Amino acid sequence: MDIRQLPAASRVTAILCFLSALCEGFDVQAAGVAATGITRELHCAPSDLGLFFSASGAGLLIGSVVGGLAADRWGRKITLTLSICMFGLFSLWTSFMPSLSLLTSARFLTGLGLGGAMPTLIAFAAETSAPGVRNRSIGAAYVGMPIGGSLASLLAFLLPSESWRELFRVGGLAPLFIVPALIGFLPGRGLTTCAQPGSARGATRVIQELFGRGQALKTLLLWISFFLIVLMLHLMLNWLPYLLATRGLTKDSAMLAQAGFGIGGAFIALGQAALLDSAWRRAGILVSITALPLALVCIALLPARPAIVIALALLLGGAILAQQVIVYAVGGTCYSVETRGTALGAAVAAGRAGSLAGPLFAAALLAGGRSAAQVLLGALPIALACGACVGLASRSRRSALPLANTILLRKPLREREPRAGVGDSDSKRRA
């Protein structure tokens, strides 16, 4: 049965995907906003914190690949449920670790669960939405992550620094509370595949999807875009509160700026998702590409006054998250249903490598004696390269937007995805 024929189930699935992403975002951000308390209690150097932040990124990378494969082989529902349960349990475990080395190990294991969730979430959102609003559905599912991160920042704002362990306890309990809802209300196994990726035939099909029939350039552009934009995202998620504090902002102002980064950025990202389904798609992409380096320069060089910094943090978050929505929209709609989980897992894994590199990049600059402003300006070439790759990926011949109404493959949709019926209206229009 095609889950697109179940509107109520689609709405419930979208809500559950949003809540799952919200839990993931809370847990990812918890590490960044807990950094001050961890440093004071465990007497850590910036380089030590870089390893702590990147341990989660390493787990995310591995978890994305494994989760994508599992989603195609055993179904979206079981993969998402197990991923959410796993990162909830290990986040709780993190809150009890007495040393930085054990904290780092716990973050790696948490990352394994986190990594499997996001590609499955995006696949669910793409497969349960109507063609004309698919980008908005993907965007709505994804923005749960930055909103969750902002909730972590707001909770850190209310808690004293020495209560940092409470952040991980909340981040562990919340996903465990939604697991029963995932089990009870997510539709079946998601989608049934024709060829299992674990088989020889399935592996060949995945390789063809990624690199065959002229797909190689688009796939590589997508992977590079994921890597660079996630590098920027995790650099800011983990280090922005610390960098703003070293520029002279109080802890409260830095936490509010981080909350603005996530919540304001999430609303901007939703607007970007809506633009991708409209005639203004190219203008929206151009604005997001231009805004990122501009926001970096301004936040590094303008006076560190709370009102200015909070507004710039909102712009910075919006620019990063808008580009994230663009690459998720490309990845969520340019592969067939049978291999979408695996293909998305590969793309997200490229991004997870960025989540590993971003915190280490900032840690290396700080360890070398660079100031907060110099760290932010040091990320400027990355932001420029990211914008170029995102722009090319969105304009490539077989991934032209609006993605919700475009097949991105030479063969008609009905030949590629007979079960899902995605984009049938576009197939008729092109015919």
N, C-alpha and C positions, 0 to 999 in steps of 0.2 A: 504494500500500500504506500502511496506517495504522501509523505508527511506535509507537503504543500497543500494538500486537499483538506487539512485540518486547521482552520484559522485559529480556533481557541488553543489548540496544542501549540501552534506557532507562537502565540502571544506568551503562553506560559514558558515555553522554551527560551524566548528572548529574555524574559525576566530572570530566569535561572542562570542563563549565560551572563547577564549583567551582574548578578550577585556573586557568581563565581569569580568573575574578573575583579570585582570590588575587593573580595577577600585576597586575591593575589596581589593587587596593588597595595593594600594595607600592609601585607607582609613584606613586600619589597621595600616600601618606604620606611617601615619600622627600623630597619637596619641603619638607614641614614639619620633619622631623627634621634636614634638611641646613641649615636656616636659620641656625643658630648658626655653622657653619663658613663658609657663604657670606658672612655679615655680617663675619666677621673677615678673610677673605681679600680680599673686594672692597669692604669699607668701605661697606656699604649702610645707608641710613636705613629705618625701619619702613615709610614710604610706598613706598619702592622695592621692598621685599619684598612689599607688598600687590599691586603690579602683577605681580610674578613669579608669585605664587600664582594670581592671577586670570587670567593668560594661559592657563593650563591649563583653567580654567573656561570661557573663551570658546571654546576648541577643543572642549571637551566638549559645549557647547550645540549648536554647528554639527554636530558628529559624530553626536549623538543623532538629529537630524532626518534627516540623510542616511543614517545607518545603519538607522534604522527603515524608511525608504522602500526601501532596497536589500534589506533582509531579506524584504520582501513581494514585491519585483519579481524578484530574482535568487536568492532562497533564503537560509535561515538559515546554512547551512554556509559558503558562500563569503564572506558578509558578516562572520561571526565570524572566520574565518581571516585575511582581509585586515586586519581591525581589529587583531587581536592582533599580526600581523606588523608593521603600521605603527607601533604605539606602542612595540614593542620596539626597532625601528631608531632611532626618534627619541629614545627614552630613552638609548640608547647615545650618540647624537650629543650629547645634553645634557651628558654627562660630560666632553666635550672643549672646551666653550665657555669662552673666556677672559674674558668680560665679562658684566655683568648684563643688558645689552640683548640680547646673543646668547642668553644663558640663557633670557630671557623669550620670545624667538622660538621657541627649541627646545621650550619647554614648551607653547606654543600648538599646534605641529605634533603633539606627543605627544598633546595633548588631543583632536585630531581622531580619532586612532585609538582612544583610550580611549572616546570618546563613542559610537562605533558598536558597541562590544562589549556594554554592559550591557542595552539593550533586546532585543538578540538572545538573550542568555543567559536572560533571564526568559521570553521567548517559547518558547525551547527547553524550559525547565523546565516551563512550563505545559502544553506540548503532548505531553510524553513521560511524564507521570505519571498514575497512577490518580486518578479523581475524589476519592476519600476522603482522599487524602494530598497533594493538589495544593499546598496552602499550605506544607506541610512541604518539598516539593520546591523550591518557589520560595525559601523561607527558606534551605534548604541551599545552593542555588546562590548566593544573594546574600551569605551570611555569609563566603564566601571573600574578599570585599573587605575587611571589617574585620580578618580574620585576617591577610591579606597586609599590611595596614597595621601590625599589631602585629609582624610579622616584620621589617618595616623599622625599627621602633623598637628591637627587640632587637638588630638588627645595628648600628644607630647607637650603642647602649649599649656594644657591644664595640669599636667603632672610635673612634679619636680624632677630634675635630671637624675637623681639617684633612684627614681622609680622606673628606670628604663626596662626592667624585666617585665613589668606589667604590659608593656606594648606587645611583647611576644606572646604573652598569655592570651591577650585579647585576640591577637592575630592567629592563634592556634585554635581557640574555641569557636570563633565565628564560622570558619569553613566546616567544622564538624557539625554545627547546628543545621547547616543547609544540606548535608549529605542525605538525610531521610527524604527531603523534598526532591533531590535529584533522582533518587531511587524510585520514588513514587510517581513522579510527574514527567520526567523526560521521556520522549517517545521511543519506545522499543530499543533496538540496537542502533538507532540513527538511520543509516542507509545500508542496504545490503549490497555488497560489491560483487562484481562478476568474476573478477580474478583476484586472488589473494596476493598481496604484495610479498608474502613470504615464499611463494612458489616461484619457480623459474619463469613461468609465463607472466606472473605479476611483476616480478623484478624488471623484466624486459619492457613491460607496459609503462612502468614508472620512468624508466630511462628515456623511453620514447616521448613521454609527456614532458619531461624536463628539457631534453636536448634534441629530440627528433623534429622533423618537418619545420626547420627554421626557428625552433623555440630556444636554441642555446643562448643567443644574445639576450633575449628577454629574460630568461632565467638568471643569467649571470648579473644583469643589471638589477634584477630584483634582489638577489642575494647581497650585492654590494650596498644597495640602498638600505636593506634591513640592517646590515652590519653597522653602517655609519650612523643612521638615525637612532638605533638602539644604544650605540656607544654614547651619543649625546644625551639621550634620555637617562641612562643609568649614571652617567657622570653627574648630571644635575640632581637626580633623585638621591644619590648617596652623598654628594659633596656640597650641594648648594647651601644647606643650612650652616655648615662649617665655614664655607668661604664667606658667606655674608656676616657671620659672627666675627671672623678675623678682620673684616673691613670696618668693624665698629658697631654693627647692629646688636641690639640686645637679643637675648635668647627668644623673647616673646615676638619681637619684630621679625626675626629670622624664621620662626615657625609660621607666622602669618604669611610671610612671603612664599614659603614653601606650599602652604595651603592654597594661596592664590595661583601658584604654578600649576597645581593639579586641578582645582575646581574650575578656575577661569579657563585654563587650557582645555578642559573637557568640553566646556560649552563651545569654545572656538572650534574644537575638533568635530563636534556634532554639526556645526554650521558648515564645515568643510565637507563632511559626508553628504549633506543635503546638496551642496553645490556640485558634487560629483554626479548627481542624478539630474542636473539641470544644464541649461545652455551656458551657465557661468563657470563651468568646470575649469577651463583654462585660466581664467582670471583668479579663481580661488587658489589654484596650484601655484601660480606666479607670486601671489601675495605671500603665501606660506613660505616659499623658497626665499623670498627677499627679506621677510621679517626676522628669520632666525639669525643671520649674521648681524643685522642691525640691532637686535635686542642684546646680543652678546657684547657688542662694542659699548652700547649705552650703559649696561649694568656694570661693566668693568670700569668705565671712565667717569660717569656722572657721580655727583656727590651721594654718599651713602645715607640718604635721608629715608626714613621708613616709608613715607607715601610714594616717593619716586621708585624705590626698590621694589615695593609690592606691586606697583603698576607694571614695572618692567619684567618682574617675575611672571606675572600673568601673561604678558606678551610672549615671553620666552617659552613658557609652557604651551601656549596656544600654537606657536610656530612649530615646535617639536612634535606635538601630538597631532597636529593637522597633517604633517608629513607622514607620521606613523599610520594614520587612517588611510592615506593615499596608497601606501605600499601594501597594507592589509587588504584594501579593496582590490588592488591588482592581483595579489596572491590568492584572494578568496574566490575569484571568479574566472581565472584563466586556465584552470585545470578541470578535468572531468571528475564527476562524482566518485568514480571507482578509485581514483588515486589522489583525490584532493587532500586527504589527511596526511598522506606521506609527503606530497609535494609541499604542502604548507609547513609540515614539520621540518623539512629541509631548509625552507626559507627562514622560518623562525629560528632554527639552529644557527644560521648565519648571523642573525640578529643577536642571539645569545652570546656568540663570540664577541660581539660588540659590548654586551653587558659585562663581559669579563675584562675587556680591554679598557673601558671607560674609567672605572675606579682606579685601575693601576696607572693610567695615564696621569690623572690628577695627583695621585700619591707620589709618582716619580718627580713631577714638577715641584711639589711642595717639599719633598725630601732634598731637592737640589737648591732650595732656598728661594724659590719663586714666591711672589706675593699672590694674594687671591685674585687681584686684577690681572696679573700676568698669566695665571692659570686660565682664566676666562678668555683672555685674548689668545692664549695658546690653542684654544679649541676652535678659533675662527677658521683656519684652513680646513678643518674637518667639516665644519658647517657649510662652507662653500662647496666642497666636494660632494657632500651629501645632497645639497640642493640640485647640483648638476645631474647626479645619478637618479634622483627621484623624478626630475623633469623628463629625463630620457626614458625612464621606465614607463612613465604614464603616457608618453607620446609614441612609444615603439609601435611598429606597424601592426602587431597582433595584440596589442594591449591598449588600443585607443579607448579613451573614456567617452561617454559614460559607461562604466564597466557593468552596471546592473543590466544594461540592455545590449551588451556586446558579447559575442562568443569568444573572440580572441583566438580562434582556431580556424583553419581553412575549411574544415568539413562542416556541413550544416549541423546545428545543434541536435536535431532529432537523431542524427546518426551517431553522435558522440554520447548523449545523455538521454537515452530513450526513457529511462525510469523517472528522472527528476523533472523533466519538462522545463528546465531553466531557460528563460529567454526565448520561449516559443514565439512571442510577439515580434521579437527582433528578427528571428529567422524568416518570418513571413514578410516583414518589411524589406529585408535584404533581397528576398526572392523576387 
